Amino acid sequence: MKKNEGVFITFEGIDGSGKSTQTRLLAEHLMDIGHDVVLTREPGGSKGAEEIRALVLEGDPDRWSAETELLLFTAARRDHLERTIEPALANGQIVICDRFADSTRMYQGLSRGNLRNKVDQLHALMIGKEPDLTILVDMDPALGLARAKGRQTKEERFEDFGLELQNKMRQGFLDLARQYDQRFRLVDGNRAVDEVAKDISKVVSDFLT
């Protein structure tokens, strides 16, 4: 990568796959070796996007239709892109984001109907940005769901759809990794946290050099 060029790294995977932990560990590792890092998340990552986060992640599973969710997530992503991601990349920083457009391609594009074409059209129209590198943390769906429900937070709307959705999302992410194989890297998340982190650090180090 060019010295002054920002790098956009995203993490994807089913609920409970350990993405949030691994994004934090990678950010700490990169900062320890001298990189300027911005750690962020979706939905969220900016003031307006964090407000939308509560709307889409809390409440009854049927609170919104998939179409309404798509519009809400896109609005949050646009604000996040404008206020956090693009300024950091322009400043030459490494942006590490817990979820991005690939999650929308799965959760709204695949989960409750066939909206993938609408997801891609809206993404092209309003976002137009893809990551430089995407880490897919692959996890057994039953284990991931148990982990996610074990957190006992208010943000369990998607977990409440149950194991059937988790299985569907896992396969969908694997298919997406094949579709965008130039930027996706698959990491086995069914292991100890430090083992997963070590593999991710190597993947990112190889990419940056």
C-alpha positions as CSV (number, residue, x, y, z in Angstrom):
1,M,0.0,0.0,0.0
2,K,1.1,3.6,-0.6
3,K,2.5,5.2,2.5
4,N,-0.1,8.0,2.7
5,E,-3.0,6.0,1.5
6,G,-5.7,5.0,4.0
7,V,-6.8,1.4,4.3
8,F,-10.3,0.3,4.9
9,I,-10.6,-3.1,6.7
10,T,-14.0,-4.6,7.6
11,F,-15.0,-7.6,9.7
12,E,-18.1,-9.8,8.9
13,G,-19.7,-12.9,10.2
14,I,-22.8,-14.1,12.0
15,D,-23.9,-12.9,15.4
16,G,-21.7,-14.1,18.2
17,S,-18.7,-14.9,15.9
18,G,-16.3,-12.8,17.9
19,K,-16.0,-9.9,15.4
20,S,-16.1,-7.1,17.9
21,T,-13.4,-8.7,20.1
22,Q,-11.2,-9.3,17.0
23,T,-11.6,-5.8,15.7
24,R,-10.5,-4.4,19.0
25,L,-7.5,-6.8,19.2
26,L,-6.4,-6.0,15.7
27,A,-6.7,-2.2,16.3
28,E,-4.6,-2.6,19.4
29,H,-2.0,-4.7,17.6
30,L,-1.7,-2.2,14.7
31,M,-1.4,0.8,17.0
32,D,1.3,-1.0,19.0
33,I,3.4,-1.3,15.9
34,G,3.0,2.3,15.0
35,H,-0.1,2.5,12.7
36,D,-2.7,5.3,13.0
37,V,-6.0,3.4,13.5
38,V,-9.6,4.3,13.7
39,L,-11.9,1.6,15.2
40,T,-15.6,1.9,14.3
41,R,-18.7,-0.1,13.9
42,E,-22.0,-0.5,12.0
43,P,-24.7,0.4,12.5
44,G,-23.1,3.3,14.2
45,G,-19.7,5.0,14.1
46,S,-21.1,8.6,14.0
47,K,-23.6,10.5,16.1
48,G,-26.5,10.2,13.7
49,A,-25.7,6.5,12.9
50,E,-25.6,5.6,16.5
51,E,-29.1,7.0,17.0
52,I,-30.3,4.9,14.1
53,R,-28.6,1.8,15.7
54,A,-31.0,1.8,18.5
55,L,-33.9,1.8,16.1
56,V,-32.8,-1.2,14.1
57,L,-31.2,-3.4,16.8
58,E,-33.6,-3.1,19.7
59,G,-37.2,-4.1,20.0
60,D,-39.5,-6.8,18.5
61,P,-38.0,-8.9,15.6
62,D,-41.0,-7.8,13.4
63,R,-40.6,-4.1,14.3
64,W,-39.5,-3.2,10.8
65,S,-39.9,-4.8,7.4
66,A,-36.7,-5.7,5.5
67,E,-37.4,-2.9,3.1
68,T,-37.6,-0.3,5.9
69,E,-34.5,-1.8,7.6
70,L,-32.6,-1.4,4.3
71,L,-33.4,2.3,4.2
72,L,-32.5,2.8,7.9
73,F,-29.2,1.0,7.5
74,T,-28.3,2.9,4.4
75,A,-29.0,6.2,6.1
76,A,-26.8,5.2,9.0
77,R,-24.0,4.0,6.7
78,R,-24.1,7.3,4.6
79,D,-23.7,9.4,7.8
80,H,-20.9,7.1,9.0
81,L,-19.1,7.2,5.7
82,E,-19.3,11.0,5.5
83,R,-18.3,11.8,9.0
84,T,-16.0,9.0,10.1
85,I,-14.7,6.7,7.3
86,E,-13.9,9.0,4.4
87,P,-12.1,11.7,6.6
88,A,-10.0,9.0,8.3
89,L,-9.0,7.4,4.9
90,A,-8.2,10.9,3.5
91,N,-5.9,11.4,6.5
92,G,-4.0,8.2,5.7
93,Q,-5.4,6.2,8.6
94,I,-6.3,2.5,8.8
95,V,-10.1,2.2,9.4
96,I,-11.2,-1.0,11.0
97,C,-15.0,-1.4,11.0
98,D,-17.1,-4.1,12.7
99,R,-19.6,-4.8,9.8
100,F,-20.3,-2.8,6.7
101,A,-22.3,-3.2,3.5
102,D,-21.8,-7.0,3.3
103,S,-23.9,-7.4,6.4
104,T,-26.7,-5.5,4.7
105,R,-26.3,-7.7,1.6
106,M,-27.0,-10.6,4.0
107,Y,-29.4,-9.5,6.7
108,Q,-31.7,-7.4,4.5
109,G,-30.8,-8.8,1.1
110,L,-31.2,-12.5,2.1
111,S,-32.9,-13.0,5.4
112,R,-36.5,-12.2,4.8
113,G,-37.0,-12.1,1.1
114,N,-35.0,-11.6,-2.0
115,L,-33.9,-8.0,-1.7
116,R,-30.3,-8.4,-2.9
117,N,-30.8,-6.5,-6.1
118,K,-32.4,-3.5,-4.2
119,V,-29.5,-3.7,-1.6
120,D,-26.9,-3.5,-4.4
121,Q,-28.7,-0.7,-6.3
122,L,-29.1,1.4,-3.2
123,H,-25.5,0.8,-2.2
124,A,-24.3,1.9,-5.6
125,L,-26.5,5.0,-5.5
126,M,-25.8,6.2,-1.9
127,I,-22.6,4.6,-0.7
128,G,-20.4,3.5,-3.6
129,K,-17.6,2.3,-1.3
130,E,-16.2,-1.2,-0.8
131,P,-13.5,-2.2,1.8
132,D,-10.0,-2.9,0.7
133,L,-9.9,-6.0,2.9
134,T,-12.7,-8.0,4.5
135,I,-12.1,-10.5,7.3
136,L,-14.9,-13.1,7.5
137,V,-14.8,-14.8,10.9
138,D,-16.6,-18.1,10.3
139,M,-18.4,-19.6,13.2
140,D,-20.7,-22.6,13.9
141,P,-24.2,-21.0,13.9
142,A,-25.4,-22.7,17.1
143,L,-22.3,-21.7,19.0
144,G,-22.5,-18.2,17.7
145,L,-26.2,-17.8,18.7
146,A,-25.5,-19.1,22.2
147,R,-22.7,-16.6,22.6
148,A,-24.8,-13.8,21.2
149,K,-27.8,-14.6,23.5
150,G,-25.4,-15.0,26.4
151,R,-24.5,-11.3,26.2
152,Q,-28.0,-10.4,27.4
153,T,-28.0,-6.9,25.9
154,K,-30.9,-4.9,24.5
155,E,-29.5,-5.3,21.0
156,E,-30.8,-8.8,20.3
157,R,-33.4,-8.2,17.7
158,F,-31.7,-10.2,15.0
159,E,-30.6,-12.9,17.4
160,D,-34.3,-13.4,18.3
161,F,-35.0,-14.6,14.8
162,G,-33.3,-17.8,15.9
163,L,-30.9,-20.5,14.6
164,E,-32.6,-20.8,11.2
165,L,-31.5,-17.3,10.3
166,Q,-28.0,-17.9,11.7
167,N,-27.6,-20.9,9.5
168,K,-28.8,-19.0,6.5
169,M,-26.5,-16.1,7.2
170,R,-23.4,-18.3,7.6
171,Q,-24.0,-19.9,4.2
172,G,-24.7,-16.5,2.7
173,F,-21.5,-15.0,4.0
174,L,-19.5,-17.9,2.7
175,D,-21.1,-17.4,-0.7
176,L,-20.3,-13.7,-0.5
177,A,-16.7,-14.5,0.2
178,R,-16.5,-16.5,-3.0
179,Q,-18.2,-13.7,-5.0
180,Y,-15.8,-11.1,-3.7
181,D,-12.8,-13.4,-3.3
182,Q,-10.2,-10.7,-4.1
183,R,-10.9,-8.8,-0.9
184,F,-12.3,-11.5,1.4
185,R,-10.1,-13.6,3.8
186,L,-11.7,-16.4,5.7
187,V,-10.7,-17.1,9.3
188,D,-11.9,-20.0,11.5
189,G,-13.6,-18.4,14.5
190,N,-14.2,-21.8,16.3
191,R,-11.0,-21.5,18.3
192,A,-9.5,-19.7,21.2
193,V,-9.5,-15.9,20.9
194,D,-5.8,-15.5,20.8
195,E,-5.4,-18.1,18.0
196,V,-8.0,-16.3,15.9
197,A,-6.3,-13.0,16.6
198,K,-2.9,-14.4,15.5
199,D,-4.2,-15.5,12.2
200,I,-6.0,-12.2,11.6
201,S,-2.8,-10.3,12.4
202,K,-0.9,-12.3,9.8
203,V,-3.6,-11.8,7.2
204,V,-3.5,-8.1,7.7
205,S,0.3,-7.9,7.9
206,D,0.5,-9.7,4.6
207,F,-2.0,-7.4,3.0
208,L,-0.3,-4.2,4.2
209,T,3.2,-5.2,3.0
